[in-house]
Amino acid sequence: MTEYVLIPGADGRAWYWHRVVPELRARGHEAIAVDLPEDPSAGLADYTEAVIDQLDSAPGRLVVVAQSLAGFIAPLVCARIPVERMILVNAMVPAAGETAEQWWANTGHPEARRAAALRDGRDPEAPFDPLVDFFHDVPPEITDEALSIGPPGGPSTSFFADPWPLDGWPDVPTRFLQGRDDRFFPLEFQRKVVADRLGVPVEPLPGGHLVALARPEQLTDWICG
């Protein structure tokens, strides 16, 4: 049996994975979706500790799965505890000493997002809209449920200001899954970032940025593959 640790992105709530958890359990695995701190003073070390604190005391074959912003957290977890592998989903890939605030400009994300919008016939100057950029392929009833929960607290200022502390990527087998229709982190942008920073292939899969909400069965197939 494999135990999957599912870390959400900027939303910070375990709820993000609520459609994937039963899919993993139906395949005979264990799944732990974690909540991230809501403390406005919490930094990267606090986020890492919060994930580890929510794990079973004696995990078996542990696989860490990280969504979006959790790309800054998952490697820190993997550097602390024994894991079998790490799976990044539509994730940010940090460089040594880089803050999450610096990542956007360092990777050329604003330009890549505008270019993708132009290519797709959307307004490249439109401000971020979660319904357009995140929920465009999520079923309406799931979108309604997400919005009814209320806005997340989001990452703390300290999180964005903390330099990523590792000198390099932990020595853990790593896969990178990327939604072909992700409007926030376009596929070609991610291919370049991942090639430059990780040197592993990007595995394109159907869906946008919130693929765990939009296509839980297909994402689970990829995670278990």
C-alpha positions in Angstrom: 0.0 0.0 0.0 1.2 3.5 -0.9 0.4 6.4 1.3 -0.1 9.7 -0.6 0.4 13.0 1.1 -1.6 15.6 -0.8 -0.5 19.3 -0.3 -2.8 22.0 -1.7 -1.7 25.2 -3.4 -2.3 28.8 -2.4 -5.8 28.0 -1.3 -4.2 26.1 1.6 -7.1 23.8 2.3 -7.2 20.0 2.3 -10.6 20.3 0.6 -8.9 20.9 -2.7 -8.1 17.2 -2.8 -11.5 15.9 -1.7 -12.3 14.4 -5.0 -8.9 12.6 -5.3 -8.8 11.1 -1.9 -11.6 8.6 -2.4 -10.2 7.7 -5.8 -6.9 6.8 -4.3 -8.5 4.8 -1.5 -10.7 3.0 -4.1 -7.4 1.8 -5.7 -6.2 0.4 -2.4 -4.0 3.2 -1.2 -4.1 5.6 1.7 -4.4 9.3 1.2 -3.8 12.2 3.6 -4.8 15.7 2.4 -3.2 18.3 4.6 -4.2 21.9 5.5 -1.6 24.6 5.4 -1.2 27.2 8.2 -3.5 30.3 8.4 -1.0 32.1 10.6 0.0 35.4 8.8 3.5 35.1 10.4 4.1 31.5 9.2 7.1 31.0 7.0 8.4 28.2 4.8 9.7 26.2 7.9 6.3 26.5 9.5 4.5 25.2 6.4 6.9 22.3 6.2 6.4 21.5 9.8 2.6 21.7 9.5 2.7 19.1 6.7 4.9 16.7 8.6 2.8 17.1 11.8 -0.3 15.9 9.9 1.3 12.6 8.8 1.0 9.2 10.4 3.8 8.5 12.8 5.0 5.4 10.9 4.3 6.0 7.2 4.9 3.2 4.7 5.6 3.9 1.1 5.2 7.6 1.2 4.5 9.7 -1.9 4.3 13.5 -1.7 2.0 15.2 -4.2 2.1 19.0 -4.5 -0.2 21.4 -6.2 0.9 24.8 -7.6 2.5 26.9 -4.8 3.2 23.7 -2.8 6.1 23.2 -5.2 8.0 25.4 -2.7 7.0 23.1 0.2 7.1 19.5 -1.0 10.9 19.4 -1.6 11.4 20.7 2.0 9.2 17.9 3.3 11.1 15.4 1.2 14.4 16.7 2.6 13.2 16.0 6.1 11.5 12.6 6.0 12.0 9.4 4.0 9.8 9.3 0.9 9.5 7.1 -2.1 8.9 9.8 -4.7 7.5 13.3 -5.2 4.9 14.3 -7.8 4.4 17.9 -8.7 1.1 19.0 -10.3 1.0 22.4 -12.1 3.6 23.4 -9.6 6.1 26.1 -9.1 9.7 25.0 -9.1 12.0 27.1 -6.8 15.7 27.8 -7.2 18.1 27.9 -4.3 17.8 31.2 -2.4 14.8 32.3 -4.4 11.6 33.6 -2.7 8.1 32.8 -3.9 7.7 36.6 -4.5 10.8 36.6 -6.8 9.8 33.5 -8.7 7.3 35.2 -11.0 9.7 37.7 -12.5 12.6 35.3 -12.4 10.8 32.7 -14.5 9.2 35.2 -16.9 5.7 34.2 -15.8 3.9 37.5 -16.6 5.1 37.5 -20.2 4.3 33.8 -20.6 0.8 34.2 -19.3 0.1 37.2 -21.6 1.5 35.3 -24.6 -0.8 32.3 -23.8 -3.8 34.6 -23.5 -3.1 36.1 -26.9 -2.7 32.7 -28.5 -6.0 31.5 -27.0 -7.9 34.7 -28.0 -8.3 36.0 -24.5 -7.5 39.5 -23.3 -3.8 39.6 -22.4 -4.3 42.6 -20.1 -7.2 41.2 -18.2 -6.7 41.1 -14.4 -6.6 37.7 -12.7 -10.1 36.2 -12.4 -10.3 32.9 -10.6 -13.4 31.8 -12.7 -11.5 32.4 -15.9 -8.0 31.4 -14.9 -8.7 28.6 -12.4 -12.3 27.3 -12.6 -12.9 27.4 -16.4 -13.0 23.6 -16.7 -14.3 22.7 -13.2 -17.9 21.4 -13.0 -20.3 24.2 -12.0 -21.4 22.4 -8.8 -17.9 22.0 -7.6 -17.1 25.7 -8.4 -20.2 26.7 -6.5 -19.1 24.6 -3.5 -15.6 26.1 -3.6 -17.0 29.6 -3.7 -19.5 28.9 -0.9 -16.7 27.9 1.5 -15.5 31.4 1.4 -12.2 32.9 0.3 -9.0 31.2 1.6 -6.6 32.9 3.8 -3.8 32.4 1.3 -0.1 32.2 1.9 1.4 34.5 4.5 3.6 37.5 3.7 6.4 35.6 5.5 5.9 32.6 3.1 6.5 34.8 0.1 9.5 36.6 1.6 11.4 33.5 2.8 14.3 32.4 0.6 14.0 28.8 -0.5 16.6 27.2 1.9 17.9 24.2 0.0 21.1 24.3 -2.1 19.5 21.9 -4.7 16.6 19.5 -5.3 16.4 16.6 -2.8 17.6 13.3 -4.0 14.1 11.9 -4.5 12.6 10.6 -7.8 10.4 13.4 -9.1 7.6 13.5 -11.7 6.0 16.6 -13.1 2.4 16.6 -14.3 1.1 19.6 -16.1 -2.4 20.4 -17.4 -2.5 21.1 -21.1 -5.2 23.7 -20.6 -3.7 25.5 -17.5 -4.2 29.2 -18.2 -2.3 30.3 -15.2 0.9 28.2 -15.7 0.8 27.6 -19.5 2.3 24.2 -20.6 5.1 25.6 -22.7 6.1 28.0 -19.9 6.3 25.1 -17.5 8.2 22.9 -19.9 11.0 25.6 -20.0 11.0 26.2 -16.3 11.1 22.5 -15.4 13.8 21.7 -18.0 16.0 24.6 -16.7 15.5 23.9 -13.0 14.7 20.2 -12.7 15.8 18.5 -15.8 12.9 16.0 -15.8 10.2 15.6 -18.5 6.9 17.4 -18.2 4.0 14.9 -18.5 1.1 16.7 -20.1 -2.4 15.7 -18.9 -5.9 16.9 -19.7 -7.2 19.8 -17.7 -6.5 23.2 -16.3 -4.9 24.5 -13.2 -7.3 22.9 -10.7 -7.2 19.5 -12.3 -7.9 17.7 -8.9 -11.3 19.4 -8.9 -12.0 19.1 -12.6 -10.7 15.6 -13.5 -10.1 13.6 -10.2 -10.3 10.2 -11.8 -7.9 11.0 -14.6 -5.5 12.7 -12.2 -5.5 9.7 -9.9 -4.7 7.4 -12.8 -1.7 9.6 -13.6 -0.6 9.8 -10.0 -0.7 6.1 -9.6 0.9 5.4 -13.0 
